Amino acid sequence: MNRYILLIFLFFSTNSFAGVELVCKGRQPQSNNRPVYVNCSDRKEFVETLGAAWRTLRKNYIGGITEDLCWEAYNDAKDIHPSISFNNISDSFLMRCNMGLAYVK
């Protein structure tokens, strides 16, 4: 529960960054957006973070294809068999949500 509060706080806190970027822990951000680090080796945290990202896009009225891409990433992640690790495939999921999160203030 504390993780969600932290994630929500990071999404809505204000600073000089234009938006938000989800980044696997141990990796470097790919933009100047505010990084939110995700434990990509923890399936539950990874999927929950994608869901929180999609809900953030909805709450900020981002809409359009960027919101849809994040929704699809979230659903695809939920459907992946638990034996498959997100460590090597996380970038494609995060990228789909990061496109919309770049517009979150």
Secondary structure, DSSP 8 states (H G I E B T S, - for coil): -HHHHHHHHHHH--SS-SSEEEEETTS--SSSSEEEEE-TT-HHHHHHHHHHHHHHHHHTT--HHHHHHHHHHHHHHHHS-TTS-STTTHHHHHHHHHHHHTT--
